[in-house]
Amino acid sequence: MKAETISNFLQTRIEAKDFPSAVYLVAEKGEIIIRDALGFAVVPEKIEAKIDTIYDLASLTKPLITGLLCAKLIETNELDLEQIVEAYLPELREFGVPSEKDSLEIEYVDFDCLDTYILELLTHYSAYQAWKPFYLLIEKQVNDRRKEILNLIANRIPAQFEPPVIYSDLNFIMLGGLLEKFYGKRLDEIARDEIFEPLNLQNTFYNPPKELRKQVAASEKGNEYEKQICIEQGFDVSKYDWREHQIWGEVHDGNCYFMNGISGHAGLFSTAEETFKIARQFLAEETTLLKPETCKSFRTNFTESHNEARSIAFQLAATKDSTASEFLAKDSFGHLGFTGTSLWVEPETRRIFILLTNRTHARELPFENINSVRRKFHEFAVKCLDEK
């Protein structure tokens, strides 16, 4: 099968308006084999997508930044998977029961009965709910929004025990706070010092510089999607200053935007090639930031017999209906981003599959579910590699 098959397929999905642009990269054993860019990264201005177009990676932030940084601390025994969160963030226990003047209508939780372990956060087995609009639960003028969010997650958001594995932004927001406490600086500064600079990444960052805006793929106009979700969940959305402008060069995720664009669950921007450079750090034969033996944790199923197969910071292809498709080995690990991004790694063959789209841009709600596109992309890519 020729590599053009992938581009032709993605072009049909662009024409079907699944997404306005796509950049993809397929690599094997440290070498980029196939890549291409298609469509328009910004539709009104007709800015074409290029190989070096910068995308809002959304939840790829979880493994590429937070997961990788946690792995570095785990291998030096500075972070213990079997330790509870409060061992590293003892101030969470000081938050206490809300006062009568507390205006937040959230149920108090006896957190002594709900100890949450580091491994549970990294594998989404914590019983944290999937998502909460913290920008509606915390006053805008609060001095330390980040601290307040961590306190709410630990003490005031009711637990959800079914299903056992609940993919949750809250897990990685908490881990981001833990990393900031450990290093004594903001997560973007940690990422710069521990990942971006060692890997010589030039176009990977939180909060892209304004002068690079035309190199960034645009996202949704306003935050209408999250606003509608909040309405459906019964939140009062009338008092929040919702974004109505074209989101372009700033993070799409509402909670991350509320946290000044820097969080453990979202906020990372990068190109396909630099995403590939970070992805290589999860392979034992290629990593320069981790010990080779640490990389076993990314292909190990820590949630066996549950509804999802989860490793450290990743979903495994063994998960039913994963976007890896049947063409990737079951111990392949990957992650998706809401904006239309995805990364999958097959450790045995050392193959890396990256597909970046901006499905939230230039489209009326609802956004297209592109999981079938992701599976087909992996199918075509594997066939191309097998026949080369």
C-alpha positions in Angstrom: 0.0 0.0 0.0 1.3 3.4 -0.9 1.7 6.3 1.6 -0.6 8.4 -0.6 -3.4 6.2 0.5 -3.3 7.8 4.0 -3.3 11.3 2.6 -6.1 10.5 0.1 -8.2 9.1 2.9 -7.7 12.1 5.2 -8.4 14.4 2.4 -11.8 12.8 2.0 -12.5 13.4 5.7 -11.5 17.0 5.2 -14.0 17.3 2.3 -16.6 15.7 4.5 -15.9 18.4 7.1 -14.8 16.1 9.9 -11.9 18.6 10.4 -10.4 21.4 8.3 -6.8 20.2 8.5 -4.6 17.2 9.3 -0.9 16.6 9.8 0.3 13.1 10.3 3.6 11.3 11.0 4.4 7.7 11.1 7.8 6.5 12.4 9.7 3.2 13.0 12.8 2.6 15.0 13.5 6.3 15.5 13.1 7.2 11.8 10.2 9.2 10.3 8.9 7.0 7.4 5.7 8.9 6.3 4.3 12.4 6.9 2.1 14.9 5.2 0.0 18.0 5.9 -3.4 18.6 4.4 -6.2 21.2 4.5 -6.4 24.6 6.1 -5.1 25.2 9.7 -7.1 28.4 9.8 -10.2 28.5 7.6 -11.3 32.2 7.4 -7.7 33.3 6.6 -7.0 30.3 4.4 -3.8 29.5 6.1 -2.7 26.1 4.8 -1.6 23.3 7.2 2.1 22.5 7.0 4.4 19.9 8.4 5.5 22.3 11.1 2.0 23.7 12.0 1.5 23.9 15.7 -1.6 22.3 17.2 -3.3 22.5 20.5 -2.6 18.9 21.7 -5.3 19.1 24.4 -5.2 15.9 26.5 -1.9 14.6 25.0 -0.6 17.0 27.6 -1.4 14.2 30.2 1.2 11.7 29.0 3.7 13.9 27.2 4.2 16.3 30.1 2.6 15.1 33.3 3.1 11.4 32.8 6.7 11.8 31.6 7.6 14.1 34.5 6.0 11.7 37.0 7.9 8.8 35.5 11.2 10.7 36.0 10.3 11.0 39.7 9.1 7.4 40.0 12.4 6.0 38.7 14.4 8.0 41.3 12.0 6.9 44.1 11.0 10.5 44.7 7.5 9.7 43.8 5.9 6.5 45.3 3.0 4.9 43.3 1.7 3.4 46.5 1.6 6.6 48.5 -1.5 8.8 48.9 -1.7 12.3 47.4 -1.8 14.0 50.7 1.7 12.7 51.5 3.0 15.1 48.9 0.3 17.8 49.3 -0.5 17.8 53.1 -2.1 21.2 52.8 -5.1 19.5 51.1 -6.1 18.0 54.5 -6.2 21.5 56.0 -9.0 22.6 53.7 -11.6 21.2 56.0 -15.4 21.4 56.0 -16.9 24.4 54.2 -18.2 27.2 56.3 -21.8 28.4 56.3 -20.7 31.4 54.2 -19.3 29.1 51.5 -21.2 29.8 48.3 -20.1 26.7 46.4 -22.9 24.2 46.1 -20.8 21.1 46.2 -21.2 18.2 48.6 -18.5 17.9 51.2 -16.7 14.5 51.1 -15.1 12.8 54.1 -11.8 12.4 52.3 -10.3 10.2 55.1 -12.5 7.4 53.6 -11.3 8.2 50.1 -7.5 8.1 50.2 -6.3 8.5 46.6 -3.0 6.9 45.6 -0.5 8.2 43.0 -1.0 5.0 40.9 -4.7 5.6 40.9 -4.3 9.1 39.5 -1.9 7.9 36.7 -4.3 5.1 35.7 -7.6 6.9 36.1 -8.7 4.5 38.9 -9.2 7.2 41.5 -13.0 7.5 41.6 -12.6 11.2 40.6 -15.4 12.4 38.4 -14.5 12.9 34.7 -14.9 16.7 34.6 -16.1 19.8 36.4 -16.2 23.4 35.2 -14.0 24.9 37.9 -14.4 28.3 36.2 -18.0 28.2 37.4 -17.2 26.9 40.9 -14.5 29.4 41.8 -14.7 33.2 41.9 -12.6 34.8 39.1 -10.9 37.1 41.6 -9.6 34.3 43.8 -5.8 34.8 44.3 -4.7 31.3 43.8 -7.0 29.5 41.5 -4.7 26.5 41.2 -4.7 25.8 44.9 -8.5 26.3 45.1 -9.0 23.8 42.3 -6.8 21.2 44.0 -8.7 21.7 47.3 -12.1 21.2 45.5 -10.9 18.0 43.8 -9.5 16.5 47.0 -12.3 17.5 49.4 -15.5 18.6 47.7 -16.2 16.7 44.5 -18.3 13.6 45.2 -16.7 10.3 44.3 -17.9 8.1 41.4 -17.1 4.4 41.8 -18.7 3.0 38.6 -17.2 2.2 36.2 -14.0 1.5 38.1 -11.8 3.3 35.5 -13.1 6.8 34.8 -11.0 8.8 32.4 -10.8 12.1 34.3 -9.1 15.5 33.8 -9.2 15.8 37.6 -6.5 13.1 38.0 -4.0 15.0 36.0 -4.9 18.4 37.3 -4.0 17.0 40.7 -0.8 15.5 39.4 0.1 18.8 37.8 -0.3 20.5 41.2 1.8 17.8 42.9 4.6 18.4 40.3 4.5 22.1 40.9 4.8 21.5 44.7 7.7 19.1 44.2 9.7 21.3 41.9 8.7 24.6 43.5 7.8 26.3 40.1 5.0 26.4 37.5 4.4 23.4 35.3 5.4 25.2 32.1 8.8 26.0 33.7 9.3 22.4 34.8 8.4 21.2 31.3 10.8 23.7 29.8 13.7 22.7 32.0 13.1 18.9 32.1 11.7 18.2 28.6 11.8 21.0 26.1 15.3 22.2 26.5 17.0 18.7 26.9 15.2 17.6 23.7 16.0 20.9 21.9 12.3 21.6 21.1 11.7 24.9 19.4 8.0 24.9 18.8 6.6 23.1 21.9 5.2 25.1 24.8 2.3 26.2 26.9 0.8 29.5 25.8 2.4 29.9 22.3 4.1 33.3 21.8 1.8 35.8 20.0 4.3 36.2 17.2 3.8 32.5 16.2 0.0 32.8 16.0 -0.1 32.3 12.2 1.8 29.0 12.6 -0.9 27.7 15.0 -4.0 25.8 13.9 -7.2 27.5 15.1 -9.8 25.9 17.3 -13.5 26.7 18.1 -15.0 30.1 17.9 -15.9 30.8 21.5 -16.4 28.0 24.0 -20.0 27.1 23.0 -19.3 23.4 23.4 -18.4 23.6 27.0 -21.1 26.1 27.7 -23.7 23.7 26.4 -22.3 20.9 28.5 -22.6 23.1 31.6 -26.2 23.9 30.8 -27.0 20.2 30.4 -25.4 19.5 33.8 -27.5 22.2 35.4 -24.9 24.9 36.0 -25.8 28.6 36.0 -23.8 29.9 33.0 -25.1 33.5 33.1 -22.4 35.0 35.3 -19.4 33.7 33.5 -17.5 35.8 30.9 -17.5 33.2 28.1 -15.1 33.5 25.3 -16.9 34.4 22.1 -13.9 35.2 19.9 -12.0 32.8 17.6 -9.8 30.6 19.8 -6.5 30.7 18.0 -3.1 30.6 19.7 -4.7 30.0 23.1 -5.8 26.8 24.8 -9.2 25.5 23.9 -9.9 23.7 27.2 -11.9 26.0 29.6 -10.4 24.8 32.8 -6.8 25.1 31.5 -7.7 28.6 30.2 -9.0 29.5 33.7 -5.6 28.3 35.0 -3.8 30.8 32.7 -3.2 28.1 30.1 -1.0 25.9 32.3 -2.2 22.6 33.7 -1.4 18.9 34.0 -4.3 17.8 31.9 -4.2 20.2 28.9 -2.4 23.3 27.5 0.5 21.8 25.5 1.0 23.0 21.9 3.4 21.3 19.5 4.1 20.2 16.0 3.9 16.6 14.8 7.7 16.2 14.6 8.3 17.6 18.1 5.5 15.4 19.4 7.4 12.5 17.9 10.5 13.6 19.7 8.7 13.5 23.1 7.0 10.2 22.2 10.4 8.5 21.7 11.0 9.0 25.4 8.5 6.3 26.2 10.5 3.6 24.2 13.3 1.8 26.1 15.6 1.7 23.1 15.3 5.4 22.3 14.7 7.4 25.5 17.2 9.9 26.6 15.2 11.3 29.6 14.3 8.0 31.3 16.0 4.8 32.3 15.1 2.0 29.7 13.5 -0.1 32.4 11.1 2.7 33.3 9.5 2.4 29.9 8.0 -1.0 30.9 5.4 0.9 32.9 3.9 2.5 29.8 3.0 -0.9 28.3 2.0 -2.6 31.6 -1.7 -3.0 32.3 -2.3 -1.8 35.9 -6.1 -2.1 35.7 -6.6 -5.7 34.6 -10.1 -7.1 34.7 -11.6 -3.6 34.7 -13.4 -1.7 32.0 -10.3 -0.1 30.5 -6.7 -1.3 30.2 -4.5 1.5 31.6 -0.8 1.9 32.0 1.1 4.8 33.5 -0.6 7.9 31.8 -1.7 5.9 28.7 -4.6 3.7 27.5 -3.6 0.3 26.2 -4.7 -1.1 22.9 -6.1 -4.0 24.9 -9.0 -1.7 25.8 -12.2 -2.7 24.0 -12.9 -0.4 21.0 -9.7 1.6 21.5 -8.6 3.8 18.6 -5.4 1.8 18.1 -7.5 -0.6 15.9 -6.8 -4.3 15.6 -3.7 -3.6 13.6 -1.7 -2.5 16.6 -0.4 -5.0 19.3 -2.4 -5.1 22.5 0.4 -3.7 24.6 0.6 -0.6 22.3 -0.2 2.5 24.3 -1.7 5.8 23.3 -3.8 8.9 24.1 -6.3 11.2 22.4 -6.9 14.9 22.6 -10.3 16.5 22.4 -9.2 19.0 19.7 -8.7 16.1 17.4 -5.2 14.9 18.2 -3.9 11.4 18.8 -0.7 9.5 19.6 -0.1 5.7 19.6 3.1 3.8 20.2 3.7 0.1 19.5 6.7 -0.8 21.7 7.7 -4.1 20.1 8.1 -2.7 16.6 9.1 0.8 17.9 6.4 2.3 15.7 4.9 5.7 16.5 1.7 7.0 14.9 0.7 10.7 15.3 -2.4 12.3 13.8 -3.1 16.0 14.5 -6.3 17.6 13.4 -8.3 20.7 14.6 -11.8 19.2 14.5 -13.2 21.9 16.7 -12.4 24.6 14.1 -14.9 26.0 11.5 -17.6 23.7 12.4 -21.1 24.0 13.9 -21.9 21.8 16.9 -21.8 18.9 17.4 -18.1 18.2 16.6 -17.4 15.1 14.6 -16.4 11.9 16.5 -13.3 11.0 14.6 -12.4 7.7 16.3 -13.2 5.7 13.2 -10.9 8.0 11.2 -8.1 7.3 13.8 -8.6 3.5 13.5 -8.5 3.7 9.7 -5.4 5.9 9.8 -3.6 3.2 11.9 -4.8 0.5 9.6 -3.4 2.2 6.5 -0.2 3.3 8.3 0.6 -0.3 9.5 0.0 -1.7 6.0 2.3 0.9 4.5 5.0 0.0 7.0 4.6 -3.7 6.5 4.9 -3.4 2.7 7.8 -1.0 2.5 
